[in-house]
C-alpha cells in the first residue's frame, strides 16, 4: 500500500470512529432530552459535529477506495478529503486572543 493510501486509511478510520461515537451520544441525548432540559442547548452543536465527521468519513472513504482501485478521479477525491479536513480544522481551531 502506498504511503498516501495509509495516511488516507488513518483519516478514514479516525473519522468513522469519531462519527460512530458522536452518533452514539446523539442517541443518548435523544433518550435523556425529556428528563434533562439542559441537554437541549448542546444538541445543535452535537448534530453539527456529527454531520461534519460523517462528511469527512464519506469523503475519505471514497478517496481511499479510489486510491486503492486507482480510479481516474482519485486525485480529485484526495483533494476533496484534504479540503474537508482543513475545513474541520478551521472550524474547531481556537480563535486567537
RAURPE-V67432 format. One record per backbone hydrogen bond with DSSP energy under -1.0 kcal/mol. NH is the residue of the N-H (numbers start at 0). CO is the residue of the C=O. E is the energy in kcal/mol with one decimal. If there is no record, write none. Layout:
nh;co;e
NH;CO;E
NH;CO;E
This chain:
nh;co;e
5;1;-2.0
6;2;-2.4
7;3;-2.2
8;4;-2.5
9;5;-2.0
10;6;-2.2
11;7;-2.6
12;8;-2.8
13;9;-2.4
14;10;-2.6
15;11;-2.5
16;12;-2.2
17;13;-2.6
18;14;-2.4
19;15;-2.4
20;16;-2.3
21;17;-2.7
22;18;-2.6
23;19;-1.7
24;20;-1.8
25;21;-2.2
26;22;-2.0
27;23;-2.0
28;24;-2.9
29;25;-2.2
30;26;-1.7
31;27;-2.3
32;28;-1.4
35;31;-1.7
38;35;-1.5
39;36;-1.1
42;38;-1.1
45;41;-1.9
46;42;-2.5
47;43;-2.3
48;44;-2.4
49;45;-2.3
50;46;-2.5
51;47;-2.6
52;48;-2.2
53;49;-2.0
54;50;-2.2
55;51;-2.0
56;52;-2.4
57;53;-2.3
58;54;-2.8
59;55;-2.8
60;56;-1.9
61;57;-2.3
62;58;-2.3
63;59;-2.5
64;60;-2.5
65;61;-2.4
66;62;-2.0
67;63;-2.6
68;64;-2.0
70;65;-2.2
73;70;-1.4
76;72;-2.3
77;73;-2.1
78;74;-2.2
79;75;-2.3
80;76;-2.2
81;77;-2.0
82;78;-2.2
83;79;-2.5
84;80;-2.5
85;81;-2.3
86;82;-2.3
87;83;-2.2
88;84;-2.2
89;85;-2.4
90;86;-2.0
91;87;-2.1
92;88;-1.6
